[in-house]
Structure formats: structure tokens, C-alpha cells
Amino acid sequence: MVRIYHNPRCSKSRQTLALIEEKGITPEIITYLDTPPSPKELSDILAKLGLQPEDILRQKEAREEGIADLTGTALIEALCAHPRAIERPIVINGDKAALGRPPENVLEIL
């Protein structure tokens, strides 16, 4: 099952969703601003991405939320509490994940 952590107001997120749907895949859509991941879910996502929490941080939003200087577990917890600071979209397919920036990045995991 393909899952996308989606923000419908983000053009890259909409483009990534359209790209997935063009491949004939109907993903599970998680509007993560309304339903943020738990710290465990976000840790699992980061492991699948092969990234650190700092790698998925939207700098401007992180500064606005006062979480830009956090690292590790503290940052993961802060990102779950302030999901607008999470880079988007993130697509999961089984044990693989990709950041949809650019949207074509997700093609390698579909």
C-alpha cells in the first residue's frame, strides 16, 4: 500500500499525488497537518527515508515554531507537535520511502 503524507495546499505535494495516480495507484492520503504522525511513526519514516530529522525540516517554519535548533529525539517530538515544519510530501511504499522534492523522486519506489 502506497501512502502519501500530503498537504493539499502545496503544489509539490499535489504534483506528487498526481504522479502517483497517473501510475494507476490509489494511495492512502494522510493530510499530516490534520493527522500528524506520532514520534514513533516519524522515526520509522525517517529510517525508511535514510534521513535524520534535520533533513526533513522546513527551515522557515521551524524558525517560526521555535524548533530550528533542536536535534534528534527532541526534534522528532517537536515536528510531531508542529507538523507544518515537516518537509512534504513524503511517500511510503512498504519498506521504502521518498521525499517528493522534486515529485519525480517518488517514481523509484513505486
URCOR-V562055 format. One record per pair of residues at least 6 apart in sequence whose ideal C-beta (glycine too) atoms are under 6 Angstrom apart, sorted by the first residue. I is the first residue (numbers start at 1). J is the second residue. D is the distance in whole Angstrom. If there is no record, write none. Layout:
i={I:I}
j={J:J}
d={D:D}
This chain:
i={1:2:2:2:3:3:3:4:4:4:4:4:5:5:5:5:6:6:6:6:7:7:7:10:12:12:13:13:15:16:16:16:16:19:20:23:32:33:36:36:39:39:39:42:42:43:45:48:49:53:53:56:56:58:58:61:61:62:62:65:65:67:67:70:79:79:89:90:91:91:91:93:96:98:98:98:100}
j={28:25:27:93:27:28:92:17:27:29:89:91:30:32:89:90:13:29:31:89:13:33:88:88:100:101:88:89:103:89:100:103:106:103:27:110:83:83:80:83:76:77:80:76:80:76:97:97:97:75:76:86:87:85:87:84:85:68:85:82:85:78:82:78:85:86:100:99:98:100:106:109:109:105:106:109:106}
d={6:5:4:5:6:4:4:6:5:6:5:5:5:4:6:4:5:5:6:5:5:6:5:6:6:6:5:4:4:5:3:4:6:5:5:6:5:5:5:4:5:5:5:5:6:6:6:4:5:4:5:6:4:5:5:5:4:4:4:4:5:4:6:5:6:5:4:6:5:6:4:5:4:5:5:5:5}
